Every structure is written in structure tokens, then in C-alpha cells.
Amino acid sequence: MSSGPIPGDRAGDDLAAQPASTRHWRELKVLLVDDHPAYCLLMGAMLERLGLAFAVCAHGQAALAILDVSRADLIFSDCQMPVMDGYAMTRELRRRELRDGAERVPVIAFTGKLGAREIQQCQAAGVDAWLAKPVTFQQLRQVLGDWLPGPRISETAQPVTAVEGRWPSRGRLGQLFGCSEALPGILASLVYEAELDLHALAQATDGLQAQATVEHLHRLIGSVAFFGATPLEMRGHQLIEAINRDGVAMHLQRLLALRSDLMGYLKYLSLLGKG
């Protein structure tokens, strides 16, 4: 995935039905910082539907380079990324704002695991708010209304939340994210990236490489949690903690079992994307 503004960086085309309370969003721009292409596709589809221009990059260093030459009215950032993570990016952004006397840009952090430790890290880095993935269309609209410049948007509709512990249906995904037409491409990208990580995880596991195993397992758990929490996600987090503590060799059987179940889940998502 390239770093920098995406080709055709623009607001959504279907703006006629946009509520008057959010029409000023057409003049605003969001920066999305995330190394997971499928999540960028999903967020991009939702931002387009909301009439917002946006740019995408894969890590914090690229985001800071974009901010050197163009403005952003709000930044969404993943917490864990290669090269420069969301915490380091936000700390550097706040340092530059203080140095230059610049207006503070709101930073909203996304994370697959949102616990006390992650919240403390966000606060220490200067992050303004934080959300656990996945973020639904209603949640995205609400946080944009809270943090974008202009009048605050009141969300009267009941937010739709992901169903935990259940594999998603295509209809449910369309309801959650409001972009049914984009789902096939998003699912295909998610499955492709996850299959690459599965292959890399197998190599790291065979070589008993703890750090690489944890890195690829973390990305795979992000894929699993993409459309809502499942038991696979919990098993993955537990394995990451165990491998960090004990190494790979003691947990090979659990890793092999989880890999097999992840393959089954990805096969299901692939079939879901084909309708």
C-alpha cells in the first residue's frame, strides 16, 4: 500500500442527500493512518458516503510528511503500525504544533484491543479520543460530529453495534457499515492480506521466531476483529501474551489449532464476498 494521498482523493459523489447540518464537511479533510489496506477501504467507503475528502497513508512517518505540505481537519490513526506507530506520530505532531504555534489537530486512535494500558498510552501521547475496532457507520458519524470543526452533530438514531461471538452475515455487514456495494472489494482485500500473514506466521512459527510470530498473529487478529469480536480474537490475544512470556515452542499445538480455525474463517469470508 502506498504512502501518501490516495489516487482520486475526493469527497463522496452522492452528496445530494447529505443533511444540512453536515454539508460543511465537504470543505474539510480527514487523514487516515493505518497499515491494513482492507480497513482503509472500509473507512474510505464510509467517509465518501459522509461527503468527506480524505487521504490515506500506512504509518506515522508518512502522515507527518503529508501534514508538512497539506492540512488535515482530523486524523484517524491506528495505534500499532510499522515504521512509526500512532503514539509516536501523535507525540511528534503535538511537539510540532507547540513549536510552530499551530492549531491543534484532533487525533482519534483506533485499536484492536482497548484496555487500561492502551488508554494510558493514548493519553500520554496527546491523543484526543480512542475507539476499538471495528467502528460502525453510526459510530464514525458521531465521532466526526464531535471532533470536526463546525457545529456539533447530534446523533438521534440508535447506533448499530457489531454482534460479538458470531460470524457476520453479508446483510449484517451492510447494516453495520452502510457500504454494501464496497463489501466485495473490502472482503477480498481482507482475505488476501490475511492469507499473506498466515503464510508468514507459518514460517515464523516453524522457525520458533517469537517476535515475528507475535507480529503476524497480531495482524491476523486484527483481521478477525475486523467485523466484530469472535472467540478467535480472544484466543489470539491469549496466545500473544503466552508467546511473549514463554516463547513459541511451548505453544505450538495451540498455534497450529488457531491457524487451522483462522483458515476456516477466511474461507467463510471469501465465500461471503462472492455473494
N, C-alpha and C positions, 0 to 999 in steps of 0.2 A: 504494500500500500504506500502510495507516495505521500510525502510530507509537504504541506502547503495547501493553498486553496484548491478545492476540487474543481474539475472542469465543469463549466456551466454553473458556477456559483451564483445562485439567484434565489429570490423568494418564490413561493409557490405560484403557479399559474391560476389556480382556481380561487380567486380572491373575492369574487362577487358576493359569496355568501358569508364573508367574514364579518363578525359583529362589529358595530361601530366602535365599541369600547376597545377593540384591539387593532383597529386599522392603522394606528400609528406604528405598529410593529413592522409595517412594510419598509419603514425608513431605518430600521435597526438591523444589527448584525450579531450573530452568535458564533462563537468559536467552539468547536467540538474537538476535544483532545482524547483520543482513545486508540489503542493499538489493535482492537478487534474489528476487522472490516465489516462483519455482519452487524455488529451493534451500531456502527457508523451508518450503515444502510438503513437500519430501523429508525434511528434518531433522525436521520436526514429526511426520511419519508414523513415523519410526524412534524418536523419543523417546516417542511414545504407546505403541508396541509394547513399549518397555522400562519402561513404567509410571511415567514421569516427568512431572510438571507442568512447563509451560513458558510463557514469554511471548516475543513477537516484536516487534522494532522495526527501523526501516530505517536508523538511523545512530546514531553515538555520543552525540550530544546527547540524543536521545530515551532512550537506555539509561540515561544518568546521571539523567534525570528520573524514570524508573521506580525506580531504586535509591534515590532520595530518599524514596520512600514505601513501598517493599516490599523484601524481602530476595531475594537470589539465592544459591544454593549454588555455582554455577559459571556462567561466562559463555563462550559461544562467539561469536566476533566475526570478521567479515570484516576484512581489512586496509584495502582501498580502498573507501570509501563517500563519498557526498556529505555536505555539512554538517559532519560531524566523522568522521574516519576512525578505524579501530581503534587505531592507535598513539596518537593524541591522546586518545581516550577512556580508554585504559589509563593513560596518564600522569596524567590528571586524577583517575581513580579511586584510584591509588596516593597522590596528594597528599592526597586527602580522607581516606583510611584513616589516613595518618600524622598528619594534623591532629586527627582525632577519636579516635585510639587504637583504631580499629575492626579487627576480624578481617579478614585478607587473603582476598579472594575470588579463587579461581583463574580466570585468563583464558586460554582456548585460542584461538589465532588460526588462521583459515582463509585460505588464499591460493591463487590460481590458479597462481602462479609462486613456487616456494620455492627461492631461491638464497642465496648468502652475504650479499648485501645485505639481503634480506628478513629473514634470521635475525638479523643485526646490529640492524636496526630493532626487531624484536620484543624482543630482549634489552635494548636501551636504553630501551624504553617500559615495561618491567616485565611483559611477557607471560610466562606460566609455561611454555607449550608451544605448538608450532605444527605444523600439518598442511597438506598440499597437497590441494586439492580434485581429484577427488571423494573423499569419505570413505565407506567401505563400512560396512555394519551391524556387522560384526565389529570394525572399527577404532573405530567410535563406542563400542561397548560396552566395549572395552578402555580407551579414554581416560577414559570415565566411571568405570570401576572404579579407575583410577589416581588420579583427582583429586577425586571426590566424597567428602564426609565419610563415615566409617564404615569397615568392614573392606575391605581391598583385594581386588579380584576377580581371580582367576587365570583367564586365558583359555587353555583347553587345546586348543580347536579351531583348526585351521589357518585363518588369515584368508584370505578370498576377495579377490583383487585384480582391479582393472579390467584388461582386455586392451588394451594400447596398440596403436595403429595400425590398429584395426579398428572399423568401425561396429557399435554394440551391437545385439544381438537382444533381443526382449522377455523371453525366458526368462532370458537372462544378467542383465538388469537386475533381475528379480525375485530372482535368486540373490544379486546384489551387495548390494541394499538391503533385502531382506526385507519389502517392502511392495507386492506385486504389485497389490493392489486399489486402491492410490492412484496407480499409474503413469499411467493415462489422464489424470487431472487434472493431474498434475505435467508430463507431456509437453505438454498443451495450454497450460498456463501458460508453459512454457519457449518454445514456438514463438511464442506471442503476443508475449511480451516481446522476443524476438529479432527478430521482424518489425518491431516499432516501432523497434528500434535500427538495423535495416537501412535503413529509410526515413530515419531521422535521419542515418545515415552517408552516404547518397547525397547529402543536402542539404549536409552539411559538406564532402564531397569536391568537389561541384560549385562550392562557394564557396571552395575552397582554404583552409579553416579548419583549421589543423593541430591545435590543441588539441581542438576538438570532434571531429575525425576520430579522434584517438587515444582520446578518452574512449569514444566509441561502439564503436570497434574493440575496446577492452579489454573492454567488457561482452559483446560478441559472442563473443570468445574464451573468456570465462567460460562462456557458453552451450555452446560447442563442447566445452569440457573437462568439462562437467557430468557426463558418464557415462564419462569416461576420455579419455586423450590420443589425438589423431589428428594426421595431418600438417597438417590445417587449423590446429590450435593453434600448431604451430611456425612456420608461415608467418605467422600473425597476429602473434606476438611479434617476428619478424624485421621485419615491416612497421612495427610501432610504433616500434622502435628506429630504423629508417631515416627515418621521417617526423619523429621528434623531432630527428634530425640534419640532414635535408635539406629538410624541408617536404613538402607534398603533391604539388606539380606534378611533381616528378621521379619519382614512383612511382604515377602514375595508372593505368597499364596493369596493374601488379601488384594495385592495389586493386580494379579492375574484375574481374579474374580471380578474386580471392579472394571478392568479393561474389557472383559467379555460383556458385562452388562452395559457399559457405555457404547459398545459397538451395536448392541441391540437397540438402544435408544436412538442412536444416529440413523440406523436403518429405518426406524419408525418415522423420524423427522424427514428423511429423504422421500419416503412414500407420501407423507403429508404434503410436501411441497409439489408433488406431481398431481395432487388432487384426486 
